[in-house]
Amino acid sequence: GKWLVFGIALVEAFGAGCMALLMLWRNLEGLMPKVPSLQIELWTLIAIVPALFAQGFNEIAIIGILGAASKALTAFLPMVVYFTLSPTSEPQVVHRDWVRPQTLPMA
């Protein structure tokens, strides 16, 4: 019984890893359309292999730190670009006449 459960869990983890790699490759191909698919696949596998030989989670903690830094940059950089490339410092309200107030549902 326990070997069956172990086998099912192993197959499920393998399938999840394969799907994660496929999604990663598809996203990288979208970001770098001129790079051949084989080259993207080889470089990502080379980058992932050191994590497979880690003895504990403390050895791969840098991955979490890099992920947090990338999320912070993802939130921070658009604001910097918006404020530095904005032609005026005042926000401008754009008035549109597409929607008539009579057609909006009343609450």
N, C-alpha and C positions, 0 to 999 in steps of 0.2 A: 503493500500500500504506500509506504513512504517513498519508495523509489519511483512509483508512478507519479506521485505528486511532485517529486523533485524533477522528473523528466518534463512534466507539463510546464512547470515554472521555468525551467531552462529553455524550452522551446519558445515560450511566451516572451522571455527576456531577449532571446535571439531575434525574434520577429520584431520586437519594439526597437532594437538597435538597428536592424536593417531599414525599418521605416524612417527612423530618425536620420540615417545616412542619406537615404533617397531624398528626403525633404531638404536636407542641407545642400546636397548637390544641385537640386533644382533651383534653390534660392541663389546659390553662388553662380549658376549658369545665367540666371536672370540679371545678376549684378555685373557679371563680366561676360557679355555675349561673344566677345572676340577670342576668348581663351577656349581652346579645345576641351571637350568634356573629359577626355581621358586624363589630361593634365590636372584638371580640377579634382578629379577623383583621387589621383595619386597623391597630390599635395595634402588633401584633407586626411587621407589615411596615414600619411607620414606624420601629420600633426597630432593625430589621435593615438597612435601606437604608444607613446610614452605613458599615457594615462592608464593603459592596460597593465603595465608592469608596476603600478603603485602598490605599495604594501598596506597603505592606510589612507584614510581620507585627509589627514593632515598634509600629505605630500601633494595632493591635488587641490589644496585650498586656494591656490593662486587663480584657479579657473573661476571660482566664485567671486573673488576680488575683481578680476577682469570683467566679469559679467555685470557686477554692480557699477563699475566705472563706466562701462559702455552704456548702461541705462541712464546714468547721470548725464553723460555727454549727449545722449539722444534727447533728453529733456532740456538741456541747457543750450546747446548749439543753435536750435531754431530761434530761441529768444535773442541770442546775440546777433544772429544774422538779421532778424527782423528789425532790431533796434539800430543796428549799424547801417543797414541799407535802406531804411525808411527815409523818404524824402523830407518829411516834416516830423517834428516831435509830437504834434497834436494828432490824436486819432480823428479820422474823417469818417463821418457817417454817410453812407451811400443811401439815397432815397430812391426807391423803386416804385413804379406805378403799375406793376403787373397784377397785384392782388387787390381786388376791391374789398373794402371792409364788409360790405354787405354779404359777400360770399363766404366769410369765415364763420364757423359754427360758434354759436353763443353758448357760454357755460352757464 
